[in-house]
Amino acid sequence: MIQQIFYGVDGCRAGWFVVGLTAEGGFQHAVYERFADFWRASSRRAARVLVDMPIGLPEQGERACDHAARACLKARRSSIFITA
């Protein structure tokens, strides 16, 4: 039987910081360069995935609106995460 895990995911400089919590109270953590890498590695075991941010994820590539928002924000551009 596959153990179900609840994941919390947040963007960070290195990519995506992930903490997984099992129903039994155990936990694990990792950093993935791309959200898609996390999803491929974890989606079969995920009971819930709670992501701190994206409005939506692209089917492929990067969203032009994310790059445009970064250009407008200049010094605060790091607060917009590229969701590829």
C-alpha positions in Angstrom: 0.0 0.0 0.0 1.3 3.5 -0.9 1.6 5.8 2.1 -0.4 9.0 1.6 1.5 12.2 2.3 0.5 15.8 2.7 2.9 18.2 1.0 3.6 21.9 1.6 5.5 23.5 -1.2 7.1 27.0 -1.4 9.3 28.6 -4.0 12.9 29.4 -2.9 16.1 30.6 -4.6 17.1 27.0 -5.4 13.7 26.0 -6.8 10.9 24.5 -4.7 11.2 23.6 -0.9 9.0 20.7 0.0 7.9 19.3 3.3 6.0 16.1 3.4 3.9 15.0 6.4 2.6 11.4 6.8 -0.6 10.5 8.5 1.5 8.8 11.2 3.3 12.1 12.0 6.6 11.4 10.2 8.0 14.0 7.9 10.6 14.5 5.1 11.9 17.5 3.2 13.6 18.2 -0.1 14.4 20.9 -2.6 13.5 20.4 -6.2 14.9 22.6 -9.0 11.6 22.5 -10.9 8.0 22.0 -9.7 7.6 19.3 -12.4 10.4 17.3 -10.8 8.6 17.3 -7.4 5.4 16.4 -9.1 6.9 13.4 -11.0 8.6 12.2 -7.8 5.7 12.6 -5.4 2.2 12.9 -7.0 1.3 9.2 -6.6 1.7 9.4 -2.8 0.1 12.9 -2.4 -3.1 13.1 -0.4 -2.9 16.9 -0.7 -0.4 19.4 -2.1 -0.5 22.9 -0.7 1.4 25.3 -2.8 2.3 28.8 -1.6 1.6 30.9 -4.6 0.9 30.0 -8.2 -2.3 31.3 -9.8 -1.9 28.5 -12.4 0.8 26.3 -13.8 1.7 26.1 -17.5 1.3 22.9 -19.4 4.8 23.5 -20.8 7.4 26.2 -20.8 7.3 29.5 -18.8 4.5 32.0 -18.7 5.1 35.4 -20.4 3.1 37.1 -17.7 5.6 36.0 -15.0 8.4 37.6 -17.0 6.4 40.8 -17.6 5.6 41.1 -13.9 9.2 40.6 -13.0 10.2 43.4 -15.4 7.7 45.8 -13.9 8.8 45.1 -10.3 12.5 45.6 -11.0 14.1 45.5 -7.5 11.3 43.2 -6.1 11.3 40.9 -9.1 12.3 37.9 -7.0 8.8 37.9 -5.5 7.5 36.6 -8.8 8.4 32.9 -9.2 8.8 31.3 -12.7 6.5 28.3 -12.6 8.1 26.0 -15.1 
